């Protein structure tokens, strides 16, 4: 996510020609976009980071469901 924020900031700074970013080539921004694309499309899948995120979401849902069921059984 930080790389996406960096890309957005660089686009804004380059577009509005702020400070030294006015002289910066657009190729640097494009390079960062290519790196982000490669990271999100290939590297995350190779290391299983996308599955880990999905697993964490499922785990949180399971914990919430167990907690809710426990609270309902305690009220009876």
N, C-alpha and C positions, 0 to 999 in steps of 0.2 A: 504493500500500500504506500509506503513512503516514496517509492519510485514514481508512482502515479501523481502524487502531490508535487514532487520535484518537476515532473514533466509539465504539469499545469502551471506551476510558478514560472518556469523557464519560457513557456509559450507567452504568458502574460508580459513578462519582463522584456522579451524580445520584440513582441508585437508593439508595445508602447514605447520602445526604445529607451529604456531606463538605464542610466549610468553606462557601465561597460558592456552591458548586454546588447546595446544597440549595435555594436561591432561584431557580436558573436554570430557565427554562421548557423543557419537553420539546420545544417547537417548534424550538429550536436544534439539538437532536439529530436531529430529523426532517429539518430543512433540510440538515444535513450528509449524511444518508442519501440524500436526493434528489440532491444534488450528486454524490455518489459513483456513484449509479446512472446519472446522465446521463453522467458521465465514462467509466465502463466500458462502457456500451452504445452511446454515440454518438461521443464525442470521440476515443477510441482508434481506432475504425474509420475516422473521417474522416481522421486523420493517418497511418493505417497502422501504428500502434504494435503492434497485435495480430499483424500479419503479420511485423513485424520480430522480435518475440519468437520466433515459430515458426521464422523463418529462422535465427536464432541457434542454436536447439536443433538444427536439421538440420545446420548447419555444424559444430557440436561433434561430432555423431555421425559425420559424414564424416571429420573429422580423426582421430577415434579409430579408425575403420575403416582408414584409410590407414596410421596408425602401427602398428596390429596386423598388417596385411599386410606392411609393411616389416620388422617384427621377425621374422616367420615366415620371410621370404625370407632374412634374414641368418643365421638358425640353420641353414639347410640347407647 
